């Protein structure tokens, strides 16, 4: 088997398949690990952790721990970030080699008769063939007209993760997951940040109540959020130190850096696909069926290259699904409606399943319950009480909750707490079933149990 692309979808397929005994060649033109490991999930979360440590030191006096006002040595932060990346890339490369995956350095393209041509890398020009091929070339940051990359003022996520120094002021265009993570990180480290979002709500896809918690927290911390505004372009000033971003109805803001965070586009540019039945749609995604099969027999596509949630853990699952399909195991297709989502801004966001709005739109009669972290003992102990847990359930005739349709969390460490909510949604558990389980105390996660319990018509603390 040949895998084109060494990001989460590609390397997961390679590792999983090699562990079963398949003979696999993996083609990658950059560093193993793809966007997630090199210019995505891992470095972004490292910088967010730096912001978390900064907040902890800054606010330590409330615990009786006195220290001088903290200062950020950005060069140390960036060195640490790169060290973590290098360690993980090295470990992943060794793991692939230990499982006898053959690595090819270069760009891979697919032609007729399952021929994969490798070019432009240290492996030289090589033509490979195999009975099964997985396309996993990932995605690139989207850009917008009027904000072309210039190496000075305008940056995407790729460039922000390698900044030599933090700007004093920044405009983040796009209030989605990536934009909110960058806004949160920079704002906590002292940057004057303005988020500009064209839609009426930041974090579209989250439950509206959850998004409001994040927006309130941002504003309380001095991060300006403007929703429902379009951007028109930017104009550098004569000094070369600032640029003026035009938005809304004649408004503008002067900033040192513009961060474009408007999503990512599939990267099928170099795949070729000439003489094959694999097709790319009008948005650039490779078309697949529910098991990842393209229109070319014996060719699958996974990860950001296809029109499914652009998440590393979804790519992992799709890579393994493709392997099981290659082996003829008739695997159950993935249910993307139950996908777990985690956003690492402060406060963190995590959710799975329906929002209240989407559940109603799908025809469900729903009942909801929300509990705030301000009443949670563990949250008070760590001094982090912004946030809520909201559970959406199908309404029974007596007004209590039945099947759990969605779980939405905002607050401290919720990305580590989603597990039981994710399982409840995807196992189609009922409120009564989940409420019967004992929650450990004192923990953040017991707030989920309290919220579910209240949907039975009885509650404990709330």
Buried (B, 14 or more C-beta within 10 A) or exposed (E): BBBBBBBBBBBBBBBBBBEEEBEBBBBBBBBBBBBBBBBBBBBBBBBBBBBBEBBBBEEBEEEEEEEEEBEBEBEEBBEBBBEBBEEBBEEBBEBBEEBEBBBBBBBBBBBEEBBBBBBEBEBEEBEBEBEBBBBBBBBBBEBBEBBEBEEEBBBBBBBBBEBEEBBEBBBBBBBBBBBBBBBBBBBBBBBBBBBBBBEEBBBBBBBBBBBBBBBEBBEEBEBBBBBEBEBBBBBEEEEEEBBBBBBBEEEBBBBBBBBBBBBBBBBBEEBBBEEBEBEBEEEBBBBBEEBBBBBBEEBBBBBBBBBBBBBBBBBBBBBBBBBBBBBEEEBEEBEBBBBBBBBBBBBBBBBBBBBBEBBEEEEBEBBBBBBBBEEBEBBEEEEBBBBBBBBBBBBBEEEBBBBBBBBBBBBBBBBEBBBBBBBBBBEEBBBBBBBEEEBEEEBBBBBBBBBBBBBBEEBEEE
